[in-house]
Amino acid sequence: LQNYINKEGFESAFKRHGLSLYEGITLASIIQREVSNPDDMLLVSSVFYNRLKKGMTLGSDVTYQYIADKLGIERSPNLDNPYNLRKNTGLTPSPIATPGISALKATADPIEHSYIFFLSGDDDKTYYGKTSLEHQENIDKYCKKKCQIL
């Protein structure tokens, strides 16, 4: 794995984005759990970087779901735990999954854009927004069932 990481230049790519190798792998693990399409990974990666730059939480549901499942407790976006990136800024204390090559590459070299929101719609497509109003419109239009699930 270390040879692959060195060959692909992940460590230096993550560093360009202000992340250590460990932090880059951690972010890639969150992206891995959030979306499965490699094109979406490139966009979601940039959403997360945009949010980190603004000092926002990542707003990631998969992080509180991960820790709730691991602890055997109810999933809640209000869970008081460092893994809940709905409440806490920064990254989780450790990776929450094994990131695949697409997630690692997306974390190393995301597509630049100004989106700060995304959601997976009921049709399993990913929708992006630049403002909280656009995000709410996407929820109202595309996410009647999935967005109700904790």
Disulfide bonds with the S-S distance in Angstrom:
Cys143-Cys147 1.95
